[in-house]
Structures are given as C-alpha cells and as structure tokens.
Amino acid sequence: MDVANFGFVVAGLVVGFIVGMTGVGGGSLMTPILLWFGINPATAVGTDLLYAAITKSGGVLVHRKNSNIDWKITGWLTLGSVPAVMLTLWFLHSLHTAPEALNSIIKQSLGFVLLLTALAVLFKNKLLAFAHRRGVDHSQISDSKLNGLTLVTGLILGTMVALTSIGAGALGTVALFILYPFLPTRRLVGTEIAHAVPLTLVAGLGHASMGNMNWELLGFLLMGSLPGIYIGSHLAGRVSDRVLRPCLALMLFSIGYKLVF
C-alpha cells in the first residue's frame, strides 16, 4: 500500500469515528479531503456518497441496538429526500455532456453548503437553546403539520446531498433539533444517521451511473471508516465536542470560502 492509499485509509478512520460519535462530518469532511488529494469534484462527490451509505449502515446497526432511532421521523425525511435526489440527479445528468459546467456547479454548491455547515456546527448550542425555548409551544403544532415540515426538510437535504454529498449530518441534525426539541440528542443523531443511509445510497448509485465513481478509492476509505464509525457510535453522547466543534467549523468555513470566492 503506497502513501496516498494509506492516507485514504486514515482519512476514512478519522471521518468514520467523528460521524459515529456526533452524526456530523461525513461529506463535509470527506469531500474536501478528496478534493485536497486532487480527486475530480464530481468523482469526489459520487465516491463520498457511497462511502457514506456503507459507513453509516454500520452506525445504524449500533444505534438500532441501543434504541437510538425514531423510524417514523426517518420515514418522513426519506419521503422528501429520495425524490429530491432523483430530480437533482436528473438535472446533473443533463449537464453531463459539459463536464466543466458540472464540476463548476458542484464546487460552488459545495462551497455554500460548507459555509452553512460551518455556521451550524459553530452555533450548535445557540440553536439548541432556541429549539428548547420554542419547545414550550411545541404541543400546539399538529402531527400533520410536523410531518409536513419534516418532509420538506428531507426535500431540502436531498437536494443538497445530491449536489455536494453534504448536508445530512450537521444541517440535518440541527433541523431535527428545531423540529423535535424534546427528542434526546442520541436519538436525533441515530435518526439522522438512519435517514442518511437510503439518501446517500440512492444519490451515490445515481452518481455511479453517471461515471462519477472511483471504486478503488472507495475500498480504501471503507477500510478505515467501518471500524471508525463502530467505535465512534459506542461513544455517541459521551465525549465532549467543545474543542472539536470550533476547530471543525473553522476548517469547514475556510474550505467553503475558498471554493466560493
């Protein structure tokens, strides 16, 4: 195994651990890492999506065993996200004859979503406080309206993930905190990881059908990520992220700013 491939294994291990522990950091970390390694933007997104689907499947097994998944919420999210993924992939396929245009759209979208993710990670506690404050009136929201808002959230996440492979972690978790302020953090993390599996699988297979896939690279990433997410999932909610969060936000903001501007 040469140095570059070993680097992919280490990257998979670190990102898998962070995803399992916090539910955040999959695409927002892995896609920029792949770009840094010189991987084509479209290929980086496509490879990362299948990487995320397989990696988070391991996390689902652990979270399901610990009863950390709300399957009803997962279902409503998926009902919105999967159709959104299909429509977005159809749009990207129409640009497939113009690779430069496709890569430009992906890089710009990636930059903007990274900036949003950085803000969501940095101000997570303030957003949580807001969610709990409005939770007093949460009972006044009907189940049908809450289901509809969850479906719309899935639609937005599906569009972002298909374009950039980013959004199902930090942004998705923050959205769920606001919609379901009284659901325990560990269940929100587990629910978002469960939703991310069908979302990233459909998006990843769609990108693969367009040729945006490096199977050898995927194999090296999984060598590190599968044990990483297994360990991280067992530590979910037990390890403080006060140091990790600002560093992660700064890095994501810097990368996003560079891609956009």
N, C-alpha and C positions, 0 to 999 in steps of 0.2 A: 504494500500500500504506500503510494507516494505521499508527500507532504500535503498537497492540495486535498486529496481524498481524505486523509486523516483529519484535516481541518473541517471538512464537511461532517464527519462523524462527531467531532467535538461540538460543532455548532448545533447539530441535532440533539445532542445530550443536554446542552445548556438550555436551549429553547424548550425542549420537551419538559424539563424539570420546572421551568417557570410557568408553562401552560398548566401543568398538572397542579401546581401549588396555588395559582392565582386565577386561572382561567383567562389570563391576558398574556399576549406576547407572541402568539403563533405567527400569523402573517406579518404583523407589524415589526417583528424582529427578523424572521427568516427571509422574507422577500428582500429587504435592504441588504442582508448579509450576502444573498446570492448575487445581487447587483454589484456588491463590492468585490465579489470573486470574478466579476466580468461576465456573468450569465446574461443572455439576452432578456430584456424586460418581459416579453410575452412568455418565454420559456420559464423564467423565474416564477411568474405568477401561476402558470399551469402546473409546474412541478410542486410548488409550495402547497397548492390546493389539495392534491392527492396525498402529499406528505401529511397535511393537517388532518385529512379524513382518516387515514390509517392510525396516526398518532393519537388522535382524540378518541378513537374507538377503544384504545387501551384505557384511557381515562374514564370512559363511560362505564366500563366493567367494574372499576373500583368504586366510582360514585354510586352506581346502582346497588352494589353490595352494601354500601353504607347508607342507603335510602336518601341520597342527596339529589334526586332528580324529580321534578314535577312534570310528569308526562303530558298533562293537559296543556300547560304553558308551552312545552316543546312542540306539541302538535299544532297549536295556533301559529307559532312562529314559523314552522315549516310550511304551513299552508300559504303563508305570504312569501317566504323566501325562495322556495323552489321555482314557482312560476316566474318570479322576478329574475332569477338566474337564467332561466331559459330565454327570456326576452332579451336580456343583456348579451348573452352569448350569440343570439341571432344577429344582433346589431354588430357585434365584433366580427362575426363571420362575414358580414357584408363588406368589411374593410380588409379582409384577408388578402385581397389582391394588391393592397397597398401597405406592405409591412411597416414602412416608416410612419405612416399615419396611425397604424395600430399601436406601435411602440410609443409614439408621442402621446396618444390618449391615455395609455396605461401609465406612463411615467407621470403625467400631470395629475391624473386621478389619484395615483399612489401618493404623490406629494401632499395633496389636500387632505386625504384621509389620514395620513401620518400626522399632520398638524392637528386635526381634530382628536386623534387618538392620544397625542401627547397632552393636550389640554384635559381630556377625560381622565387620564392617568394622574396628572398633577393635581387636579382639583377633585379627586375622587371623594375625599372626606367631606368637602363642602356640598357636593352633590348628594351624598348620602344623608347629610344633615337636612338638606332641603326635602329629600324624599320622606324622611321620618316626620318632619314638621307637617307636611301635607297629608301624612298618613292618618291624621285625626279625622279627616273628612273622607277617607278612602271608602268607607262603607256606603257613602252616598252615590258612588259610581256603580251602575248596574253591571251585572255579569256580561250582558251582551255588548255593552259599550267597552268594557275592559277587554273582552275577546277581540273586538274590532281594532282597538288600539294595538293590541299585541300582534295581530295580523299585519297591520300597517308597518309596525316596527320590523317584522320579518321581511316585508317587501323592500324596505329601505336597506336593511342589512344585506339582503340577497343581491341587490344591485351593486352595492359597494364591494362585496366579496368577489363577485364575478369579474369586476373590473380590476381589482387590485389585490385580491386574496386577503384583504384586511377589513376588519370591522366586527367580526363575530365575537371577538374577545372583549377588549376594553369598552368599545362603544355599545356592544350588545349587553354586556353586564350592567353598565350604567343605566341603560334604558330600562332594564328589568328592575333595577333598584328603585327607579322612579315610579314604574307601573305597579310594582309589588313591594312596597316599603317594609312590610312586616314579615316577608319571607326570609328565613335565616340565610346569612351570607353563603354558607356552604351549599345550600340547596339552589341558590341562584347561580353559583359557579358551576355546579353539577348540571343544572338545567341548560345553561348556555353551552357547555361542552357537548351535551347530548344533541342539542339543536345544530351545532356546528358540523356534526358528522354527516347527515344527509345533505346539508347545504354545500359543504366543501367537496363531497363526493360527486354530486351532480355537476358542480362547476368544474371540478378537476377533470372529469371524464369528457365534458364538453370541450375544454381546452385541449385535452389529449387528442380528440378527434380532429382538431384544427392543426395538429402538429406541434403544439406548444408544450412539449414534454421532453424531459431528459431522464430516461428510466434508470440509467446507471447512477446518476446523481441522486435520484430518489432512494435508491438502495442504500447508499452511504448515509444519507440523512436519517433513514429509519433505523440503521444500526445503532445510532446514538439516541434517537428520540424515544424509542419504545421503553428502554429501561429508565430514561429520564422522566417520562411522564408517569410511570408507575411509582417511582419514588416520590415525585412531587405531589401526586394525588393523595398519597398517605399523609402528607404534611399539610394539606389544604386547611387553612384557618388556624394553623398552629405557629407559623413563622411570621414575624413582623415584617411588613414591607415598607416601613418608614424610610429606610435607606435606599432600598431598591427602586421605589416609585419615582423620586425626584431624578435619579440617575437615568432611569428608563425614559422618563418624559423628556429630559434634556436631549438625549440621544435621538429620540424619535423626532423631536422638533427640529433639530439640526439637519437630519436627513431629509425631512419633509420640506424644509425651507430651501435646501439645495436643489431638490427635484423641481420645485415650483418656480423658483426665481433664478 
